[in-house]
Amino acid sequence: MTAIASRAEQFDADRVAAALAAADPNPLRVALYQATGNPALARMRVQRVEVRGGAAVELRLNDEDQALLRELASEFLRHRDEWVEPAPPTREQTAELVGMLAARELHPDELAMSIEELAFEEFPRAVEWSAGRPAAALAGFHVVVVGAGISGITMGIQLERLGIPYTLIERQHGIGGTWQRNRYPDIRVDTPCTGYQFKFVKDFRWSEYYPGRQEVAAYLGMVAERYGVAPHVRFGCELVSAAWDQESGKWTLEVRREGVAEPEVLVANVVVTGCGLFNVARMPNLPGVEQYQGQLIHPTQWAKGTEITGKRVAVIGNGSTGVQVMPKLAEDAASLTAFVRTPSWIRPSPLYKKLIPDEVGFLLDNIPYYRDWQVCATFVGGDSRLSSEALRYDPEWQARGGIISEQNDRLREWLTGYVEEKLATRPELIRHLVPSYAPLGRRMVVDNGWYDALLRDNVELVVGGIERFTQKGIVGADGIEREFDVVVSATGYAVQEYLWPAVFTGRDGRTLSEVWGDGGPRAYLGMTVPGFPNLFIMYGPNGQPRAGNFHSWAEITSRYVAQGIVELVERSAVSLEVRPEVYATYNQRLDQEFKKIIWSTEGGRGYFAVEEGKGSVSMPWEHYEYFALIRQIDLGDFTVEEATAPH
């Protein structure tokens, strides 16, 4: 950590001033108030300033209060070595601090989730034994976790803390999941690092506001090592099948190890899958694709040494991956053609690809609690409220001539203005790149310089989709054949292929694919399915909440799973299986709630979109409503099979 000078004459006023100028004032105010209790900080006036065309708000302090805040913070840093840390705030005091930060009244469940996000405890979403680790009950007990990405790592940490024996199998050769697999040019997160991190790790210093793949993978590897998960990982192991044996009350797993001819058999009391949503690449299913003689690459298949320089390149799609990869390819290719069937709503982010200055690191190291409140501000801030308000239809607004709701329509206007601004010198492109569906009907995309790349002399835009592939290239909807050396298919993922490629066979001899049938994947709370005892699916069907960051949800869902495992062990039970009527009622409620969300009509064939009246990826509940549902496992939702004979 950066040390503050212990003598006033060593106080670097210029450095402190520069650091405070880079601070986020409202989180700084609350952090300093927690550290000092100075009532002047509580009296500062928070202004709600409209941003994104009025679709969202930011909380800001007026100039006078900001000046006073910097003065108080500078004085605190001058005497930092004299500071005595106060006792941890009570829950009531923490609630007051959160309210001070948010400048609004939070729903009780949103408040509870916000307090967990602060992570004042060492491991805020921990699960504990009721009376110490039951060594005898754990003799012969084993859990298999599938996947060493964010979900698998988090589940491993819960099991490690509880002392539950487990094995984590991973088909790749490193930790990181999607961040290990994807290596295409310019890959990075499109969520600020303040949110895209575990809440129980507070000393990692990110180099960029939106970190790149290498840094994210290194972070996940560090966490797996620090918390004891890494030694449990078996790399190069792909799960082929898993079958529940009712007689033994255990799962039998068949695992294929790289370089080993015969499959290996593992036995587990519980199986937890963390395979993720973006697991199966979706390649173009177009006439003639098998005839194409050039190089056809999905971004997940990008290999080291893939050469683009001087080649004729096509990029299909302008979702998150297509927008990320295209600008860099355009710099290196002789020519690049972007094929866009359905344009995405693309938003600017001023901090994208920007380094985090040393001044910010200085504040994180030397202002107590600043990191915590900065993270919490991300959670209770504008994006959470925007996703809450802009996703729902407002009948009164529509009756007055609006399209969706005031927030959504304002967002549409702001995003349309951004397209018009970026393409002002090519106005003929604008009408092709302003989507007809509502913002948030599909996943919002962060601009990586995609519009700027379209203005390059070596880049062409083709709209309306693709008619067919040929041996040498592609015939677009305009009927013109264009020849390509390389086609990059940024066409997304088969998001309904949960748990692929493994075949799971349940208690009645039916596979998950058979149970789901034509209606698509379903689960209770996104995690459990009747007929499949002791199987938990992290980030499963309808398991993508509307707001909040992925790491937090991995912590929350892993807590729910760990609670179930602890109950299983402490009761000496054989299995937990969600009751069919609970499963059915939940999914009926989910389908009804979907009708209130714009995904039911907007977004076309994006993965948020609803097929056959329902979706299988995202959930319609408010994020804090889902949090309340899974904060504590309810055994009343499950059939608990007690042991009747030794197993």
C-alpha positions in Angstrom: 0.0 0.0 0.0 1.0 3.6 -0.6 2.2 5.1 2.7 1.1 8.5 3.8 3.8 10.6 5.4 3.7 10.6 9.2 5.0 14.2 9.5 3.1 17.2 8.2 6.2 18.6 6.4 6.3 15.5 4.2 2.6 16.0 3.2 2.5 16.3 -0.7 -0.2 18.8 -1.1 0.0 18.8 -4.9 -0.3 15.0 -5.1 -3.3 15.0 -2.7 -5.0 17.8 -4.7 -4.5 15.9 -7.9 -5.9 12.7 -6.3 -8.9 14.4 -4.9 -9.7 16.1 -8.2 -9.9 12.5 -9.7 -12.2 11.3 -6.9 -15.9 10.4 -7.3 -17.3 13.0 -4.9 -20.4 11.2 -3.5 -18.7 7.9 -2.5 -15.7 10.0 -1.2 -18.2 12.0 0.9 -19.8 8.9 2.5 -16.4 7.1 3.0 -15.0 10.2 4.8 -18.2 10.5 6.9 -17.9 6.9 8.0 -14.2 7.4 8.9 -14.7 10.7 10.7 -18.4 11.3 11.5 -18.0 15.0 10.5 -21.7 16.2 10.3 -20.7 18.7 7.6 -20.4 15.8 5.2 -23.9 14.6 6.0 -25.3 18.1 5.3 -23.9 18.3 1.8 -26.6 18.6 -0.8 -26.8 15.8 -3.5 -28.2 16.9 -6.8 -29.9 14.5 -9.2 -28.6 15.3 -12.6 -30.2 13.9 -15.7 -27.9 12.0 -18.1 -28.3 9.9 -21.2 -30.9 12.3 -22.5 -32.8 12.2 -19.2 -33.1 8.4 -19.2 -31.0 8.1 -16.1 -29.6 10.3 -13.3 -26.2 10.8 -11.7 -25.8 12.0 -8.1 -23.6 15.0 -7.9 -22.5 17.6 -5.3 -22.7 21.3 -6.1 -19.4 23.2 -6.6 -19.4 24.7 -3.1 -19.8 21.3 -1.4 -17.2 19.7 -3.6 -14.7 22.3 -2.6 -15.5 21.8 1.1 -15.3 18.0 0.6 -11.8 18.3 -1.0 -10.7 20.5 1.9 -11.9 18.1 4.5 -10.4 15.1 2.7 -7.1 16.9 2.3 -7.0 17.7 6.0 -7.8 14.0 6.8 -5.0 12.8 4.6 -2.6 15.3 6.2 -3.2 13.6 9.6 -3.9 10.1 8.3 -1.4 8.5 10.6 -3.3 9.8 13.6 -6.6 8.3 12.5 -8.1 5.6 14.7 -10.5 3.3 12.9 -14.0 3.4 14.5 -16.0 0.4 15.4 -17.7 -1.3 12.4 -21.1 0.4 11.8 -24.2 -1.4 13.0 -26.7 -2.6 10.4 -28.9 0.4 11.2 -25.9 2.8 10.8 -24.9 1.1 7.5 -28.5 1.5 6.2 -28.3 5.2 7.0 -25.0 5.5 5.1 -26.4 3.7 2.1 -29.4 6.0 2.1 -27.0 8.9 2.3 -25.1 7.6 -0.8 -28.2 6.8 -2.8 -30.1 9.9 -1.9 -33.4 8.0 -2.1 -35.3 5.5 -0.2 -34.4 1.9 -1.1 -36.6 -1.1 -1.1 -35.8 -3.2 2.0 -34.4 -6.0 -0.2 -32.4 -3.6 -2.3 -31.0 -2.2 0.9 -30.1 -5.6 2.2 -28.3 -6.4 -1.1 -26.5 -3.0 -1.0 -25.2 -3.8 2.5 -23.7 -7.1 1.3 -22.1 -5.3 -1.7 -20.2 -3.1 0.8 -18.5 -6.2 2.1 -17.5 -4.8 5.5 -17.2 -8.4 6.6 -14.3 -10.6 5.5 -16.6 -12.8 3.4 -20.1 -11.3 3.4 -21.9 -14.1 1.7 -20.4 -16.9 3.7 -22.2 -20.1 4.8 -21.4 -21.7 8.1 -22.1 -25.0 9.9 -24.6 -24.8 12.7 -22.3 -26.6 15.1 -18.9 -26.9 13.6 -17.7 -29.0 10.7 -19.3 -32.5 10.9 -16.2 -34.6 10.0 -18.0 -37.9 10.4 -20.9 -36.9 8.1 -18.4 -35.6 5.5 -16.5 -38.9 5.4 -17.1 -40.2 1.9 -19.0 -37.1 0.8 -17.9 -35.4 -2.4 -19.0 -32.6 -4.6 -18.0 -32.2 -8.3 -18.0 -28.6 -9.7 -18.0 -28.3 -13.5 -16.2 -25.3 -14.9 -13.4 -23.1 -13.6 -14.9 -19.7 -14.5 -16.3 -17.1 -12.2 -19.2 -19.4 -11.0 -17.0 -22.4 -10.5 -14.3 -20.5 -8.6 -16.9 -18.9 -6.3 -18.5 -22.3 -5.6 -15.1 -23.7 -4.9 -14.4 -21.0 -2.4 -17.7 -21.7 -0.5 -16.8 -25.4 -0.4 -13.2 -24.7 0.6 -14.3 -22.5 3.5 -16.7 -25.2 4.7 -14.2 -28.0 4.4 -16.4 -30.0 2.0 -14.3 -32.4 -0.2 -14.7 -31.4 -3.9 -13.2 -31.7 -7.3 -13.4 -29.0 -10.0 -13.2 -30.2 -13.6 -12.3 -27.9 -16.4 -12.0 -28.8 -20.1 -9.6 -26.0 -20.8 -6.0 -25.7 -19.6 -6.4 -22.7 -17.4 -8.7 -20.9 -15.0 -11.0 -18.2 -16.2 -13.9 -19.7 -18.2 -14.9 -17.4 -21.0 -11.8 -15.3 -20.3 -9.6 -18.3 -20.8 -11.4 -19.4 -24.0 -11.8 -16.1 -25.8 -8.7 -14.5 -27.2 -9.8 -12.4 -30.1 -8.3 -9.0 -30.7 -9.3 -6.2 -28.3 -11.4 -8.4 -26.1 -12.3 -6.7 -22.8 -15.1 -6.4 -20.3 -17.9 -3.9 -21.1 -18.7 -3.3 -17.5 -16.6 -1.0 -15.2 -14.2 -2.9 -13.0 -15.7 -1.4 -9.9 -18.6 -3.8 -10.4 -16.8 -6.6 -12.3 -15.0 -8.0 -9.3 -15.5 -10.1 -6.2 -16.6 -8.1 -3.2 -14.4 -10.1 -0.8 -11.2 -9.2 -2.6 -10.2 -5.6 -1.8 -6.6 -5.3 -2.7 -6.4 -5.9 -6.4 -5.5 -2.9 -8.4 -7.0 -2.8 -11.9 -5.0 -1.0 -14.6 -8.0 0.0 -16.7 -11.5 1.0 -16.0 -12.7 -1.7 -18.5 -10.0 -4.4 -18.1 -8.8 -6.6 -21.0 -8.8 -10.4 -21.2 -5.4 -11.0 -19.8 -5.9 -8.9 -16.7 -9.3 -10.5 -16.0 -7.9 -14.0 -16.4 -4.9 -13.1 -14.2 -7.3 -11.8 -11.5 -9.4 -15.0 -11.6 -6.3 -17.1 -11.4 -5.1 -15.1 -8.4 -8.4 -15.5 -6.6 -8.4 -19.2 -7.2 -4.9 -19.5 -5.8 -5.4 -17.3 -2.8 -8.6 -19.0 -1.6 -7.3 -22.6 -2.1 -9.4 -23.5 -5.1 -6.6 -24.0 -7.7 -5.3 -27.3 -6.2 -8.7 -28.9 -6.7 -8.9 -28.1 -10.4 -8.4 -30.9 -12.9 -7.6 -29.4 -16.3 -8.2 -31.0 -19.7 -11.3 -32.8 -18.3 -14.5 -32.7 -20.2 -17.8 -33.9 -18.7 -19.4 -36.4 -21.1 -22.3 -37.6 -19.0 -23.8 -37.6 -15.5 -26.4 -40.0 -14.3 -28.3 -40.1 -11.0 -28.2 -43.5 -9.3 -31.3 -43.8 -7.1 -30.0 -46.8 -5.2 -26.8 -45.2 -4.1 -28.1 -41.7 -4.0 -25.2 -40.3 -6.0 -24.2 -39.0 -9.4 -22.0 -41.1 -11.7 -20.0 -38.9 -14.0 -18.1 -39.9 -17.1 -15.2 -37.6 -17.8 -13.0 -37.5 -20.9 -9.4 -36.6 -20.2 -7.3 -35.1 -22.9 -4.9 -37.7 -24.3 -6.5 -40.6 -22.4 -8.5 -43.1 -24.5 -10.8 -44.5 -21.8 -13.2 -42.2 -20.0 -12.7 -41.7 -16.2 -15.6 -42.2 -13.8 -16.2 -39.9 -10.9 -18.8 -40.3 -8.2 -20.4 -37.3 -6.4 -23.1 -36.7 -3.9 -23.7 -33.3 -5.4 -23.0 -31.8 -8.8 -22.7 -28.1 -9.3 -22.4 -26.8 -12.9 -20.8 -23.5 -13.7 -20.5 -23.9 -17.4 -21.8 -20.5 -18.2 -24.1 -19.1 -20.9 -21.6 -18.4 -23.6 -20.3 -21.9 -23.9 -21.4 -23.0 -27.4 -20.4 -21.0 -30.4 -23.2 -20.4 -32.9 -21.8 -20.6 -36.5 -23.7 -19.2 -39.5 -26.3 -21.6 -40.8 -26.5 -20.2 -44.3 -26.7 -21.8 -47.8 -23.2 -22.6 -49.2 -21.3 -22.1 -46.0 -19.7 -25.6 -46.4 -18.4 -24.6 -49.8 -16.5 -21.6 -48.6 -12.8 -22.1 -49.1 -11.4 -19.3 -47.1 -10.9 -19.1 -43.3 -14.2 -19.1 -41.3 -13.5 -18.1 -37.6 -15.8 -17.7 -34.6 -14.2 -15.3 -32.1 -14.1 -18.1 -29.5 -11.9 -20.1 -31.9 -9.3 -17.3 -32.4 -5.9 -18.8 -32.3 -2.6 -17.2 -31.5 -0.9 -16.2 -34.7 -4.1 -15.8 -36.7 -3.0 -13.4 -39.5 -5.2 -10.7 -40.8 -2.7 -8.2 -42.1 -3.2 -7.4 -45.8 -6.2 -9.7 -46.1 -9.8 -9.2 -47.3 -11.9 -9.7 -44.2 -15.6 -9.9 -43.4 -17.2 -9.5 -40.0 -20.7 -10.8 -39.6 -22.7 -9.2 -36.8 -22.5 -6.1 -34.6 -23.3 -7.4 -31.2 -20.9 -7.0 -28.3 -18.2 -9.2 -29.9 -18.5 -7.9 -33.4 -18.3 -4.3 -32.2 -15.2 -5.1 -30.1 -13.3 -7.0 -32.7 -14.1 -5.0 -35.9 -12.1 -1.8 -35.4 -8.8 -3.6 -34.7 -9.3 -5.9 -37.7 -10.0 -2.8 -39.8 -6.6 -1.4 -38.9 -4.8 -4.4 -40.1 -6.8 -5.7 -43.0 -6.5 -4.7 -46.6 -10.2 -4.3 -46.7 -13.1 -5.1 -44.3 -16.7 -5.6 -44.9 -19.2 -5.4 -42.0 -22.4 -7.4 -42.5 -25.2 -6.1 -40.3 -28.7 -7.7 -40.4 -30.1 -6.2 -37.2 -28.2 -3.2 -35.9 -27.4 -2.9 -32.2 -28.0 0.0 -29.9 -24.4 1.1 -29.2 -23.6 3.5 -26.4 -20.5 5.6 -25.7 -18.4 5.1 -22.6 -15.8 7.9 -22.1 -13.6 5.6 -19.8 -13.5 2.7 -22.2 -9.9 1.6 -22.9 -8.7 4.3 -20.5 -6.0 3.6 -17.9 -6.8 4.2 -14.2 -4.6 7.0 -13.1 -2.3 6.7 -10.1 -4.3 9.3 -8.3 -7.3 7.0 -8.1 -5.0 4.2 -6.8 -3.8 6.7 -4.2 -7.3 7.3 -3.0 -8.2 3.6 -2.8 -5.1 3.0 -0.7 -5.4 5.9 1.7 -9.1 6.9 2.1 -10.7 4.2 4.3 -13.8 2.7 2.8 -13.6 4.6 -0.4 -13.3 1.4 -2.5 -16.4 0.0 -0.7 -18.5 3.0 -1.3 -17.4 3.3 -4.9 -18.5 -0.2 -5.5 -21.8 0.4 -3.8 -22.4 3.5 -5.8 -22.1 1.4 -9.0 -24.8 -0.9 -7.6 -27.3 1.7 -6.4 -26.6 4.1 -9.3 -28.1 5.0 -12.6 -27.8 1.7 -14.5 -29.8 -0.3 -11.9 -32.6 2.3 -11.9 -32.5 2.6 -15.7 -32.9 -1.2 -16.2 -35.7 -1.1 -13.7 -37.7 1.7 -15.2 -36.8 1.5 -18.9 -37.6 -2.2 -19.3 -41.3 -1.9 -18.4 -44.1 -0.6 -20.6 -45.9 2.5 -19.3 -49.5 2.4 -20.5 -50.1 6.0 -19.5 -47.1 7.2 -21.4 -48.1 5.1 -24.4 -51.6 6.6 -24.3 -50.0 10.1 -24.6 -48.2 9.0 -27.8 -45.1 7.5 -26.3 -43.5 4.3 -27.6 -42.5 2.3 -24.5 -42.0 4.5 -21.4 -40.5 8.0 -20.8 -37.2 6.5 -19.7 -36.9 4.2 -22.6 -38.0 6.7 -25.2 -35.5 9.3 -23.8 -32.8 6.6 -24.0 -33.7 5.9 -27.6 -33.5 9.6 -28.4 -30.1 9.9 -26.8 -28.7 6.9 -28.5 -30.1 8.0 -31.9 -28.3 11.3 -31.4 -25.1 9.5 -30.8 -25.4 7.5 -34.1 -26.2 10.8 -35.9 -23.2 12.5 -34.3 -20.7 9.7 -35.1 -21.9 9.3 -38.7 -22.5 13.0 -39.5 -20.1 12.8 -42.5 -21.9 9.6 -43.8 -25.6 10.5 -43.3 -26.6 7.7 -45.8 -25.6 5.1 -43.2 -27.6 6.5 -40.3 -31.0 5.1 -41.4 -29.5 1.6 -41.6 -27.9 1.7 -38.2 -30.7 3.1 -36.0 -32.5 0.1 -34.7 -36.3 -0.2 -35.0 -36.6 -2.0 -31.7 -36.5 -0.4 -28.3 -33.2 0.1 -26.4 -32.6 -2.7 -23.9 -34.6 -5.1 -26.0 -31.3 -6.6 -26.8 -28.1 -6.4 -24.9 -26.7 -2.8 -25.0 -23.3 -2.6 -26.7 -20.4 -0.4 -25.7 -18.7 1.4 -28.6 -15.2 0.3 -29.2 -14.7 2.7 -32.1 -17.1 0.8 -34.3 -18.7 3.9 -35.9 -15.3 5.5 -36.4 -14.1 2.3 -38.1 -17.0 2.5 -40.6 -15.6 5.8 -41.8 -12.3 4.3 -42.8 -11.6 4.1 -46.6 -11.0 0.3 -46.4 -14.3 -0.5 -44.6 -17.7 -1.2 -46.2 -21.1 -1.7 -44.6 -23.5 -4.2 -46.0 -27.0 -4.2 -44.4 -29.9 -6.6 -44.7 -28.2 -9.8 -44.0 -26.5 -12.5 -46.1 -28.1 -14.5 -49.0 -25.5 -17.2 -49.2 -21.8 -18.2 -49.1 -19.8 -19.1 -52.2 -16.5 -20.8 -52.6 -14.7 -17.4 -52.6 -16.9 -15.3 -50.4 -20.4 -14.0 -49.6 -23.4 -12.8 -51.5 -25.1 -10.2 -49.5 -28.8 -9.2 -49.4 -27.9 -6.7 -52.2 -27.1 -9.6 -54.5 -23.4 -8.7 -54.9 -20.7 -11.3 -54.3 -17.7 -10.1 -52.4 -14.6 -12.2 -52.1 -12.9 -12.8 -48.7 -9.8 -14.5 -47.4 -11.2 -14.5 -43.8 -14.7 -14.4 -42.5 -15.1 -13.6 -38.8 -18.5 -14.9 -37.6 -19.4 -12.8 -34.6 -22.8 -14.5 -34.6 -23.1 -15.1 -30.9 -23.7 -18.3 -28.9 -26.3 -21.1 -28.7 -27.4 -19.7 -25.3 -30.1 -22.4 -24.8 -27.4 -25.2 -24.9 -27.1 -25.3 -21.2 -24.6 -27.8 -19.8 -23.4 -28.7 -23.3 -21.8 -31.1 -24.2 -22.7 -33.3 -21.2 -25.8 -35.4 -21.1 -27.5 -35.4 -17.7 -29.9 -38.3 -16.9 -32.1 -37.9 -13.9 -34.0 -40.0 -11.4 -36.5 -41.4 -13.9 -34.1 -42.1 -16.6 -34.9 -39.0 -18.6 -32.3 -36.6 -19.8 -32.5 -32.9 -19.2 -32.9 -32.3 -23.0 -36.0 -34.6 -22.9 -37.4 -32.9 -19.9 -37.0 -29.5 -21.4 -38.3 -30.7 -24.7 -39.7 -28.1 -27.2 -40.5 -25.6 -24.5 -36.9 -24.8 -23.9 -34.8 -24.8 -20.7 -36.5 -24.1 -17.4 -35.4 -24.2 -13.8 -36.6 -23.1 -10.4 -34.8 -19.9 -9.4 -32.5 -20.6 -12.4 -30.8 -23.4 -10.5 -32.8 -26.7 -10.0 -35.0 -29.0 -12.0 -37.5 -31.7 -10.7 -36.2 -35.2 -11.3 -32.6 -34.2 -10.9 -31.7 -34.5 -7.2 -28.6 -32.8 -5.9 -27.9 -31.0 -9.2 -27.5 -27.2 -9.0 -27.0 -25.1 -12.2 -25.3 -21.8 -11.6 -26.3 -19.2 -14.2 -28.9 -21.6 -15.4 -32.2 -21.1 -17.3 -33.6 -17.6 -16.7 -30.6 -17.1 -14.3 -29.4 -13.7 -15.7 -30.8 -10.9 -13.4 -31.8 -7.6 -14.8 -29.1 -5.6 -12.9 -26.2 -6.2 -10.6 -22.8 -7.6 -11.6 -21.9 -11.1 -12.5 -19.4 -11.7 -9.6 -22.0 -10.6 -7.0 -24.6 -13.0 -8.4 -22.0 -15.8 -8.4 -21.5 -15.1 -4.7 -25.2 -15.0 -4.0 -26.1 -18.2 -6.0 -23.1 -20.1 -4.6 -24.4 -19.2 -1.1 -27.8 -20.7 -1.9 -26.2 -23.9 -3.3 -23.8 -24.1 -0.3 -26.8 -23.7 2.1 -28.5 -26.6 0.4 -25.4 -28.8 0.7 -24.9 -27.9 4.4 -28.6 -28.9 5.0 -28.0 -32.1 3.2 -25.0 -33.0 5.3 -26.3 -31.9 8.6 -29.5 -33.8 8.2 -27.6 -36.9 7.0 -30.0 -36.7 4.0 -29.5 -38.4 0.7 -30.9 -35.8 -1.6 -32.7 -32.5 -2.2 -35.0 -32.3 -5.1 -37.2 -29.3 -6.0 -40.9 -30.2 -5.8 -42.6 -30.2 -9.2 -45.5 -28.0 -8.1 -43.0 -25.4 -6.8 -41.1 -25.5 -10.1 -44.3 -25.2 -12.1 -45.8 -22.3 -10.1 -42.5 -20.4 -10.3 -42.3 -20.7 -14.0 -45.9 -19.7 -14.5 -45.2 -16.5 -12.5 -42.1 -15.9 -14.5 -44.0 -16.2 -17.8 -46.6 -13.7 -16.6 -44.0 -11.3 -15.4 -42.3 -11.5 -18.8 -45.4 -10.0 -20.4 -44.7 -6.7 -18.6 -41.2 -6.5 -19.9 -40.2 -5.2 -23.4 -38.4 -8.5 -24.2 -41.8 -9.9 -25.0 -42.0 -7.8 -28.2 -38.7 -6.0 -28.7 -35.3 -7.2 -29.8 -36.1 -9.6 -32.6 -33.9 -12.7 -32.4 -31.5 -11.4 -29.8 -30.9 -13.7 -26.9 -32.9 -11.5 -24.5 -35.9 -12.0 -26.8 -38.8 -14.3 -25.9 -39.6 -17.3 -27.9 -43.0 -19.0 -27.7 -44.1 -16.5 -25.1 -41.2 -17.0 -22.7 -37.4 -16.5 -22.5 -34.8 -18.9 -21.2 -31.9 -16.6 -20.5 -32.9 -13.5 -18.4 -35.3 -13.1 -15.6 -38.1 -10.5 -15.4 -37.9 -9.8 -11.7 -36.3 -6.7 -10.2 -32.8 -7.6 -9.2 -33.6 -7.2 -5.5 -36.7 -9.4 -5.8 -34.5 -12.2 -7.1 -32.0 -11.6 -4.3 -34.8 -12.0 -1.8 -35.9 -15.3 -3.4 -32.4 -16.9 -3.1 -30.9 -15.2 -0.1 -31.8 -18.2 2.1 -32.8 -21.6 0.8 -36.3 -22.7 1.8 -36.3 -26.5 2.3 -40.1 -26.4 2.0 -39.5 -26.0 -1.7 -37.7 -29.4 -1.8 -38.4 -33.0 -1.2 -35.7 -34.1 1.2 -35.0 -37.8 1.0 -33.7 -39.1 4.3 -31.2 -42.0 4.5 -33.0 -45.3 5.2 -29.9 -47.5 4.8 -26.2 -46.9 4.5 -25.3 -45.4 1.1 
